[in-house]
Amino acid sequence: MNYNQNKKLAQITSQTLIIGVDIAKFKHVARAQDFRGMEFGSPCYFENTKEGFSHFLKWISELKREQAMDKVIVGMEPTGHYWFNLAHILKENEIKFVAVNPLHVKKSKELDDNSPTKNDVKDARVIAQLVKDGRYAEPTIPQGVYAELRVAKKIRDLLTDDLQTVQGQVHNWIDRYFPEFLTVFKKWEGKAALQFLRLNALPHEMIKFSDQELLIHLRKAVTRSVGLSKIKELKQAASKSIGLRQGSDMAKLELKTLLDKYELIQLKFEELDAKIDILLEEIPGVPQMLAIKGVGRDSVAGFFAEVGDLSDYTHPRQIIKLAGLSLKENTSGKHKGKTTITKRGRKKLRALLFRVCMILVAQNSAFKALHAYYTQRPDNPLKKMQSLIALCNKLIRIFFSIGKKQFDFSEEKMLKDIPHLSASKKVEMAA
């Protein structure tokens, strides 16, 4: 993305055909104009199909020929995921496309007609005007390994949601049919606990098994650490269970179904993680990022899934803005408002960075020392949340530099770059 307004305006010349597209699920609307705002032709209606895209490209070519223009820039309001297909078609045809902020469209649609009326044709015109004024961003469309990582991250999020659902359902089953089970085992997802659940027996049925039979069943999954003493404890709890007995056949089928779903999800996680490892091997700087204490594979994969290729960026500030971590302040006259982050960016990227920094503050001595400095310095100390946001920005700069230059991260060097950090903390860090 290019955040320099002059550079954005410089891309719009007298030879530039500016097109605004209002995106919809089935049918899009496009309007064209020049750099002065003079409109050309009639609005173009085209469907979200191959034929529709061909019609749109033909319409662009005809306007370029009629107006003797040699450049085209297409602006669109990113509505959900419906703009992805058009963006890829434009990229394949080497047509520059940009995105305008939906909030800007909403706030500027009354400038031409002094009316809050909303319709697709009007929105397309407003979008074109915003592009003319340089009020747009240049989105990065992930390609190759980065596109694969984006999809892999989406799959992982879906699997995580499914896993949490199944975990809750198994807890619900245990609470109904064997509430004493979790007094014997701290969690039901351990190997031994899972193996006893796979026995597919309610408490009043479990006590009918001999200790040896239960031990043989247990040894199929656990070879040591859990033995007869735990079995006796489990049978004792089962003999005093207040669990339901009615509908026992379907209760056992319910548990088997839930455990099968749980095992399938775990298997899919393993399969996905193996493929993510292969994808990460193709990205420069990943080994150095993973060498940072507190940074894991999922964090790095999630970062690149959201950000894409670092070669598309010229400065880490662009990624900071993409994450919605840029600062904003409301001031007027003598009043100085509170400084906060804009949150106008990718929520998932911001949440990921925050989680990683929480871990880094706990495990990485350099980030821990820096967090202590930010929150305890005599002049302008930050609150803990403010410090974590500052560390998120620091982590972005570190990832950006490593991705560009592939150097090893040094905790000592990171602290030496902070002139106000006391020597005592540096000594503590070295110790």
HELIX and SHEET records of a PDB file:
HELIX    1   1 GLN A    5  ALA A   10  1                                   6    
HELIX    2   2 LYS A   50  GLN A   67  1                                  18    
HELIX    3   3 PHE A   84  GLU A   92  1                                   9    
HELIX    4   4 PRO A  102  SER A  108  1                                   7    
HELIX    5   5 ASP A  120  LYS A  132  1                                  13    
HELIX    6   6 VAL A  145  TYR A  177  1                                  33    
HELIX    7   7 PHE A  181  VAL A  184  1                                   4    
HELIX    8   8 LYS A  191  LEU A  197  1                                   7    
HELIX    9   9 PRO A  203  MET A  206  1                                   4    
HELIX   10  10 ASP A  211  ARG A  219  1                                   9    
HELIX   11  11 LEU A  228  SER A  239  1                                  12    
HELIX   12  12 SER A  248  LEU A  280  1                                  33    
HELIX   13  13 VAL A  286  LEU A  290  1                                   5    
HELIX   14  14 ARG A  297  VAL A  307  1                                  11    
HELIX   15  15 LEU A  310  ASP A  312  5                                   3    
HELIX   16  16 PRO A  316  LEU A  322  1                                   7    
HELIX   17  17 LYS A  347  GLN A  363  1                                  17    
HELIX   18  18 SER A  365  GLN A  376  1                                  12    
HELIX   19  19 LYS A  384  LYS A  405  1                                  22    
HELIX   20  20 GLU A  411  LYS A  416  1                                   6    
HELIX   21  21 ALA A  423  ALA A  430  1                                   8    
SHEET    1   A 5 GLU A  39  GLU A  47  0                                        
SHEET    2   A 5 LYS A  27  GLN A  33 -1                                        
SHEET    3   A 5 THR A  16  ASP A  22 -1                                        
SHEET    4   A 5 LYS A  71  MET A  76  1                                        
SHEET    5   A 5 LYS A  96  ALA A  99  1                                        
SHEET    1   B 2 LEU A 327  SER A 332  0                                        
SHEET    2   B 2 HIS A 335  ILE A 341 -1                                        
END                                                                             
